[in-house]
Amino acid sequence: MQRLLGRISKFLFCPPGDGRGARAGQAACLTVLFVLGALHWAAFLDLGEMRMTVEDWPLQLMYGAVLKQAVTQHAMPWHISRHVLNTTHFLTIPETTLSPQVLALAWLPIGLYALCNILLLYTAGFIGCLLIRRKYRLSAFATAVLFLFFNFNGFVTSHVGVGHAWVLGYFLLPFFCLITLNLAEGKAGLGTAGAMAFVLFAILLQGSFHIVIWCCVFLALLALAHRPSRATVAWTILFTALLGAFRFAPSAIEYGNKSSYHFISGHRSLYDLFESFVAVKERSEFSIGGIFGRQGWWEYDYYTGILGLAALIFLGIVVRWRKDWDLRGREYKALDWPLGLMALLSMSYFWAFIAMLPLPLVNSERASSRFLIIPVLLLLVLSCARMQEALDRLLARGNWKWLLVPAFLISAFSLVNHSVRWSVVLFERTEVLFPYPVDVRIVAAPATAYETVFKLSLLVSGATALFLLGLLITRRAAR
């Protein structure tokens, strides 16, 4: 029995071994995690049978209807029959998905497509987590922690629950975190800029232009604090702007002079911030705000549970300043100021001063509380990377290490409880009527300047993509 416990302890709490048996055990563990995550999202979205009647889901139903008509009738969705987000120019709406997977709408109903789409992006996120695992040689326990808090924290589940499909680019953020950490390690250059630009472009194609803006803000803060990364960040932002020109340019022209936008708020107080990580609140009961208006709790929800928050603070922040800890080159001092400043911008009205500036798309960030997800994810990755030192200390103390298993299970079950409260299944039991008309279709209309802008910017995007692909292939061949 003692030998068996020793093997289990080594498998759970030590870096992955290289033997055939160790690799088979790791593969089995990862497969179980992946399947459980896929089942979570399938249940969350009612196996694709949603009526799509709650909060912003009717909006996603309209987007899906237009894209379905486009791929089945081979029609460009230049103009639509009704105003959606204050425009009838469909291709100027920055939160629509223009990624290749929309072709599946030719065969799938919109609800089932929504489920398949999230499972596809969940898979991409899982691959990103595997790359993080390989980079830092994470133990099985650290990998499970990364998987749990990345895939099921309150930010992603609450936003998906209320129909914010634009948030699905979130699942590509592990790749952003990896490249950012490489940049903080001094691995700069055009190749790094090109790779980061492609990651941000992939996020943009999911309709996640908000997330792209947050990432660029964080990179700009990193460049201010870390001189070696400045040129790379500048190239990254330029390449991203050029790659995404066909999304940015029409949207900037369409919405640049709209007056309906107004900044609302970030987290109102430190207490609200604390609650956002530890309190399971429900959509129908909490609408909070400040001077400029009120927002639903999903704009503040980052639920990880008290144990998850404690791990983020201790491993992500506290041990960075502990001289008695061997971080094995994982201090990442270059990230100190960017993480702190990005967190500050997510609070109260600090972003309001920037939101008032006439910067198209940038000034669309009315809920700066969302910014916090970038520091949270980076702290999560850093916490898991630094976890091995904590595990080694526990291993030296005998049976104390086994307390981690119930702690993990408690956190997992609390996240399950949170997901149940924010699931589309639960929402649609109480709301069955559409809050507004959803009939929309592609219509013919005289050509407008926006079509010309879209076509020209698409040429710019295509030429930039070819250039960057050539650059990356040439650099890889040179190595």
C-alpha positions, 0 to 999 in steps of 0.5 A: 500500500505504501508503495502504491501511494508513493507511485500515486504521489510521484505521478500527481506531484512530480514533473512528468516522467519519460518512461512508457508507463508514465507517458501512458498515465499522463495521456490517460489523465489528460484524456479524462480532463478533456472529456470532462470539459467537453461534457461540461460545455455540452451540458452548459449549452443543452446539447445544442438544443437552446432556444437562444431567447435569453439576454444576448442569445437572440443577437447570436441567433440573428448573426447565425441566421445571416451567416447561414444564409451567406454560406448556403446561398453563397451570398456576401452579407453586405446588407441586412434587412434590419438594424443590428447594433445600429447598422444594416452593414453586417460586415462592419459589426466587429463582434461577428465570427468570420472564422472558417468554421462558419462554413459548418452552418451550411449543414448544422442548425444554429444552436448545434453550430454554437455548441460545435463552435465552442467545443472547437475553440475549447479544444484549441484552448486545451492544446494551448494548455498542453503547450504551457504544460510542456514549457514548464514541465507541469506535474499532473496536479499543476496541469489539472489546476491550470485546466480547471481554472482556465476553462471554468472560471466565472469570467468565461462561464458567465459571459457565455451564459448570457450569450456573449459569443464574442468572448469565445476568442478567450480560448486562444489566450493560452497562446497569447500568454505563452508568447508574452512570457517568451517576450518577458524572457527576452525572446524578442524579434520579428518572428515573435511579433509575427507569431503574436500577430497571428494569434491576435488575428485568430482571436479577432476572427472569432469576433473577439475584438474586445479581447484583442484590444485588451491584449494590445493594451497589456502589450503596450504597458509591457513595452513601457516597462520593459525596454527590450520588448518595445520594438517587438510590441510595436511590430506586433501591434502594426502587424495585428492592425494590418492583418485585421484591417478588413475587420478594423477599418469598416468598423472604425468608419461605421462606429467612429462617429456613433454617439450611443457609446458611453463608459460605465465602470470597472469594479466599483470597490476592492470589496466588489473585486473580492466578491467577484472571485469568491461569491456565486451570484446569479444573473437575475439578482445582481445589477450593480453600477456607479456614476455612469450606469448599471451592469449585470453581474456577468461584467464583474464575475471572475469566480474561482472560489476562495482556494483558487483566489488564495493560490493566485495571490500566493503563487502568482504574487507573494512568492515572486518577492520571497527570497527563500523560494527557488523560482527557477528563472520564473520570476518574470520581473518584466511583468510586474508593472504591466500586471499591476497597471492592467489590474488598476485600469480594470477598477472604478473609473481609471479607464474613463479618461481613455474612453473619452478620447476619440479613438474608434473601437478603443473607446468601445470598452464601456466595462473596464472590469473585463480587462482583469482577465488578462492579468488573471490568466497570466497569474494563473500560468505563473502560479502553475509554473511556480507550483512545483516549488510548493509541491516539493516543500509539501512532499518533504513534509510527508502526508500534508500533500494529500490535503491538496486532493480534497482542496482541488475537489472542493474548488472543482465542485464549487466551479460546477455549482457556478456553471449550473447557475449560469448555464443557458439551460437554467436561464431558458427555463424561466425566459422563453419569449424573445425580448425583441424581433429576430427575423433578419436576412441578407438583402440587396442594396446599392453599393456603398463606400463601406463595401469598397473599404472592406475590399481594399482592407481585405487586400491589405490583410491578405498581403500582410498574411502572405508576408508574415507567413513568408517571414516565419517560414524563412526564419524557421528554415534558417534555424 
